[in-house]
Amino acid sequence: MKLRFAHLSAGFMLTSIIGFLISIYFVMKLSSTWGFTLALFFAIMFISSIISMTHAPFNEKEYQEELAVHEKIAKKNWKKKK
């Protein structure tokens, strides 16, 4: 069986980092059980985003266009100037 990797957004990675830090610094002080559980959850999210970033193929046009946001903005500005 061949593994297939999903494309995850940068927001997913950012959420995992911020959630991990909040779990360690704030939730852990209130409840060590919940702090550890949430920190583990967000760490798994971060690992999955790293795997997605390194292994997911970018052959499809829609994913390539999603990455090229700066080109979309440049085209929009260029059309306004014309």
C-alpha positions in Angstrom: 0.0 0.0 0.0 1.4 3.4 -1.1 1.3 6.2 1.5 -0.4 9.4 0.4 0.4 12.7 2.1 -2.1 15.5 2.5 -1.3 19.1 1.8 -1.6 21.1 5.1 -1.7 24.8 5.3 0.8 27.1 7.0 -2.0 28.0 9.4 -2.1 24.4 10.6 1.6 24.6 11.5 1.2 28.0 13.1 -1.8 26.7 15.2 0.3 23.8 16.4 3.2 26.0 17.5 1.0 28.5 19.3 -1.1 25.8 20.8 1.9 23.9 22.1 3.4 27.1 23.7 0.1 28.0 25.3 -0.3 24.4 26.6 3.2 24.4 28.2 3.2 27.9 29.7 -0.4 28.4 30.7 -2.5 25.2 30.8 0.3 23.2 32.5 0.1 25.6 35.5 -3.6 24.9 35.9 -3.6 21.2 35.3 -0.6 19.0 34.5 -2.8 16.3 33.0 -4.5 18.7 30.5 -1.3 20.5 29.8 0.5 17.3 28.9 -2.4 16.1 26.8 -2.8 19.3 24.8 1.0 19.7 24.4 1.2 16.1 23.0 -1.7 16.8 20.7 -0.2 20.0 19.3 3.2 18.3 19.0 1.6 15.6 16.9 0.0 18.3 14.8 3.4 19.9 14.3 5.0 16.6 13.3 2.3 16.0 10.7 2.7 19.5 9.2 6.5 18.8 8.9 5.8 15.5 7.2 3.3 17.1 4.9 5.8 19.9 4.0 8.6 17.4 3.1 6.7 14.5 1.5 3.6 15.9 -0.2 3.9 16.2 -3.9 3.2 19.6 -5.6 2.4 18.3 -9.1 -1.1 19.6 -9.2 -1.6 23.1 -10.6 -4.0 24.3 -7.8 -1.4 23.7 -5.1 1.3 25.5 -7.1 -1.0 28.5 -7.6 -1.8 28.5 -3.8 1.9 28.9 -3.1 2.3 31.7 -5.5 0.3 34.4 -3.7 2.8 37.1 -4.5 2.3 36.5 -8.2 -1.5 36.9 -7.8 -1.0 40.2 -6.0 1.5 41.4 -8.7 -1.0 40.5 -11.5 -3.8 42.3 -9.7 -1.7 45.5 -9.2 -0.5 45.3 -12.8 -4.1 45.1 -14.1 -5.1 48.1 -12.0 -2.3 50.2 -13.4 -3.3 49.5 -17.0 
